[in-house]
Amino acid sequence: MGSPTKAPADSWMGWSNGHWEGETLVVDVTSQNEDTWFDRSGNFHSDALHVVERYTPVVRTLLTYEATIEDPKIFRGPGRSACRCIAVWRRNVRLLEYKCPEFAEELLYGPLRKEV
């Protein structure tokens, strides 16, 4: 959330740099390796993928999420996705870190991959 930094290397989840624009949290994601997919259908991207996510509170329990996806090696122009997320607030709730097992997607879905 400080000054934007460059990724040390490409990775599965990319490199995120965040900043605030008013009440909107903007997360700029780059440096994703080309071995990941957008979904389980196998929709793919290249190493040029650039995602900008915007999280905006609407009311206390509602967020708007917007993502702009650019990949000049795969798509003709930017794509956009948006949804509203309802948050349920409870006392004494803890958010825990999620540890993704390495290569889990490859083990599960690798045999289904289409060669490009």
C-alpha positions as CSV (number, residue, x, y, z in Angstrom):
1,M,0.0,0.0,0.0
2,G,3.0,2.3,-0.1
3,S,5.0,3.2,-3.2
4,P,4.4,0.8,-6.1
5,T,7.1,-1.8,-6.4
6,K,8.2,-4.0,-9.2
7,A,7.7,-7.8,-8.9
8,P,10.8,-9.8,-8.2
9,A,9.6,-12.4,-10.6
10,D,6.4,-13.6,-12.3
11,S,4.2,-15.7,-10.1
12,W,0.9,-17.6,-10.0
13,M,-1.1,-14.8,-8.4
14,G,1.0,-11.9,-9.8
15,W,2.3,-8.8,-8.0
16,S,-0.2,-6.4,-6.4
17,N,0.2,-2.7,-5.7
18,G,-2.6,-0.9,-4.0
19,H,-3.6,2.7,-3.4
20,W,-6.7,4.6,-2.4
21,E,-8.7,6.8,-4.8
22,G,-11.1,8.5,-2.3
23,E,-13.0,5.6,-0.7
24,T,-12.1,3.1,-3.4
25,L,-9.2,0.6,-2.9
26,V,-7.5,0.2,-6.3
27,V,-5.3,-2.9,-6.7
28,D,-3.0,-3.0,-9.8
29,V,-1.9,-6.6,-10.5
30,T,0.9,-7.4,-12.9
31,S,3.6,-10.1,-13.4
32,Q,1.3,-13.1,-13.5
33,N,2.9,-16.1,-15.2
34,E,1.1,-17.4,-18.2
35,D,0.5,-20.9,-16.7
36,T,-2.7,-19.9,-14.8
37,W,-6.2,-19.8,-16.1
38,F,-9.1,-17.4,-15.6
39,D,-11.5,-20.2,-14.8
40,R,-11.9,-24.0,-14.8
41,S,-13.0,-23.8,-18.4
42,G,-9.4,-23.2,-19.4
43,N,-9.8,-19.6,-20.5
44,F,-6.2,-18.4,-20.6
45,H,-4.0,-15.3,-20.7
46,S,-0.4,-14.5,-21.6
47,D,2.4,-13.1,-19.5
48,A,1.2,-9.6,-20.6
49,L,-1.9,-9.8,-18.4
50,H,-2.7,-6.6,-16.5
51,V,-5.7,-6.5,-14.0
52,V,-6.9,-3.4,-12.2
53,E,-9.4,-4.2,-9.3
54,R,-11.6,-1.6,-7.6
55,Y,-13.3,-2.2,-4.2
56,T,-15.8,0.5,-3.3
57,P,-18.0,0.5,-0.2
58,V,-21.6,1.4,-1.0
59,V,-23.1,1.0,2.4
60,R,-21.8,-0.6,5.6
61,T,-22.5,-4.2,4.3
62,L,-22.2,-3.8,0.6
63,L,-19.1,-3.5,-1.6
64,T,-18.9,-3.0,-5.4
65,Y,-16.1,-5.0,-7.1
66,E,-14.9,-4.0,-10.6
67,A,-12.1,-5.5,-12.5
68,T,-10.5,-4.3,-15.8
69,I,-8.6,-7.0,-17.6
70,E,-6.1,-6.2,-20.4
71,D,-3.9,-8.6,-22.3
72,P,-2.8,-7.3,-25.7
73,K,-1.3,-10.7,-26.7
74,I,-4.7,-12.4,-26.3
75,F,-7.6,-9.8,-26.4
76,R,-8.4,-7.0,-28.8
77,G,-9.2,-4.6,-26.0
78,P,-9.9,-4.3,-22.3
79,G,-12.6,-6.4,-20.7
80,R,-14.6,-5.4,-17.6
81,S,-16.3,-7.4,-14.9
82,A,-18.3,-6.1,-12.0
83,C,-20.4,-7.4,-9.1
84,R,-21.8,-6.4,-5.7
85,C,-20.7,-8.2,-2.7
86,I,-22.6,-8.4,0.6
87,A,-20.6,-8.5,3.7
88,V,-21.9,-9.9,6.9
89,W,-20.2,-8.3,9.9
90,R,-19.9,-10.2,13.1
91,R,-18.1,-9.4,16.3
92,N,-14.7,-11.1,17.0
93,V,-14.3,-12.4,13.5
94,R,-10.8,-13.2,12.4
95,L,-9.6,-13.4,8.8
96,L,-7.1,-16.2,8.3
97,E,-4.4,-16.5,5.7
98,Y,-5.2,-19.0,2.9
99,K,-2.2,-21.1,2.0
100,C,-2.6,-22.5,-1.5
101,P,-0.8,-25.8,-2.1
102,E,1.8,-25.3,-4.8
103,F,0.8,-26.7,-8.2
104,A,-2.8,-27.7,-7.0
105,E,-4.4,-26.3,-10.2
106,E,-1.9,-28.1,-12.3
107,L,-2.5,-31.4,-10.5
108,L,-6.3,-31.1,-10.7
109,Y,-6.7,-29.6,-14.2
110,G,-3.4,-30.0,-16.0
111,P,-4.6,-33.0,-18.0
112,L,-7.4,-30.9,-19.4
113,R,-5.2,-28.1,-20.7
114,K,-5.3,-27.3,-24.4
115,E,-2.0,-26.8,-26.1
116,V,-1.9,-23.4,-27.8
